[in-house]
């Protein structure tokens, strides 16, 4: 739970992205670099990256926390 000056909030979002045709390309160094880029994006935009994980090399789960002022579509468009 985060607190602002006049409210307390908890806005967490779970996103899942898959590769085209579910090709297994998210492994090895690509997976490591993807995790680094996701962390960088979250830090640059003031979001908190709670978790990110690549599954089976063909899709990634991202769990992000953002302030309620930020719309979900803005968060998705950044990632």
N, C-alpha and C positions, 0 to 999 in steps of 0.2 A: 504494500500500500504506500503510495507516494502522497505527499502533502504539498499543496500550494498555499498561497496566502489565505484564501477563503474557502478551500475545499480539500477533501481527500479523494483520491481517485486510484483506480487500477484498470488500465486499458491495455490488455494484452491481445495480440493477434497471432494466429497460426496460419502461415502461408505454405503452400506446397507447389513446387515447380517441377515439371518433368521435361526431360530432353525430347527432342523430336523423334518420333518412332520408338521411344523408350530405349534408345541406343545407350549402351553402357560405357559412357565416356567420362564419367565423373569419378575417376579413381586415380590413385597415386598422387603425382604432383599437381594434377588438376584439382583434386579434392582439397589439398592443402591450400592452394592459391585461392580457391573459391571461399574457403573459410576466412582467410585473411581479408579478402575484398569485402565480404559481408560485414566483418567487424569494422573496417574502415568506413564503409558507407554509414553504418549506424552511428559511429562516433561523430562523423562530419555533420550529420543532420540532427543530432541531439536525441537519438533513440537509444533504448537499451536493448542490446541483443541478448536475450535470455538463453537461447539455445539455437544451434544450427547443426544439422546432421545430414550427411549424404547416405541414402539407402540404396543398396543393390547397384550402385553406380549409374542409376538412371533417373533418380529424382532426389530433391533436397527439401527438407523441412526447415522452416525458419520460424522461430518464436520470438516476437518483438514486443516491447512495451513502448508506448508513445503517450504523449500528453493528450487529453481529450480535445484540445483545440485543433489538433491535426486530424484531418479526415483520413479515413482508411484508404481512399483512392490516392491520396498524396503519399502515404507510406508505401503502398504497392508500386507506384510509379517510380519511386526512388530506387527501390530494389530491382 
